[in-house]
Amino acid sequence: MPTTRSDVGNLLLGGLDLAAVVAETGAGTPSYVYDLDAIAAEARALALAFEGAPHLVAYAVKANSAGLVLRALAGEGCGADVVSGAELALALACAIPPDRIVYSGVAKLDPEIDRAIGCGERGIGAIQLESVEEIARVEARAAAQGRRVRVSARINPAAPASSLETHAHIATGHDEAKFGIPIDDVGAALDRIAKAPHVELVGLSVHIGSQLTSTGAYAAAAREVFRIARHLRGARAASLAFVDTGGGFGVDYEGTRGAVVRPADFVRAARVIQREEGLEDLALYVEPGRSLVAAHGVLVARVVQEKHATGRSGERRWLMIDAGMNDLIRPALYQARHRIVPLVAERGPTLPWRVVGPVCESSDDFGEHELPRAPGEHVAILDAGAYGFTMASAYNGRALPAEIFLAGGRVAHVSARATEERWVRERLM
Ligand code: LLP
């Protein structure tokens, strides 16, 4: 469950009082806090949408790569979608079986490809090929290891960019994107794969973008890929075992529950098309990242000071907190809006506050939020469990934030923040 309030108005995550968690762990602020039980429950709820049909939920590790999160999801039967050799090593170390790992990425390095080919008895579940050119590279690396590696062709369906309904930075399934094998080159790509003795085509995939808020474009892309799968089945690829319709299931950042489609709705939409194309014997793979973790993480920040000014166009009121765009870059990068609430709810009138961080950029701005006249010591930035810590940086000499993991109604683990001393030492060289 995402955050709730106690009887006396304190903000709870995983049933625990966040103000007490931050104080008692000594983790300080800014700190990410995650509810591992709710993340596991999210994966269980998604699995139900497959109704027992063969499937794989390949969690997109980039959304939140904490080992405890990966282990919680692995415990629910999730696999992993990785995009680097390091993410692959991490997934393996978190006991995700190689067979349940797919590897996406437009510019995989040779040592990364080698690692994917070399692990387990047959390499990973599939290297997702993102260009015609990549086929020869993977074939050569597999030949060098004397192995036959499983691959899938990630198709770029050239969806009209306007249909993708998401921020341009995270739309991937249109004609100008660097991702996937262009739909018009798929025939040539499949011919090359068929002629490459060390690669075996086991899947077709697509991922059109992230933070999708309706199933229309997702279903249209799934249709394209299932159609190609049907033709392939009829023709030559007896080895085809799955279709992967990607991730991108949007999250309700505004908190208007019910207004946004649920992750399971995307799975159901893909399954309808799978049935219509008569391909129910294939496994359906999906690659959700954000939807499994976003709502179950918050970023707790301390209020550093207020600033009031009589601007030329009216009164200005800033609330300056100790979390900045280096800790959570989504507002600066995608104009994303995350709700901000006090840890201890105050009764009485609220005011619109411009909540900003300490970083020396005007984009270090979390937007305007209704908060109490006296906002208290701490605030929480909600829905920060995805693409928060994984995109954090040490910009402005700011140490990476701490991370606190909750499970079973208690604090399961605290990862301390990087220290300023370490940053200074490293930059001194
Ligand atoms: N599969 C592939 C091949 C991807 O590239 C991605 C995300 C996913 C799955 C998972 O997508 P999700 O279910 O999380 O939407 N930093 C951005 C999002 C970047 C997404 C990159 N690819 C943000 O904070 O909104």
Residues whose N, C-alpha, C, O or C-beta is under 5 A from the ligand:
A	BS01	LLP	A60 A63 S104 I170 H207 G209 S210 Q211 G247 G248 F249 E287 P288 G289 R290 S291 R330 Y387
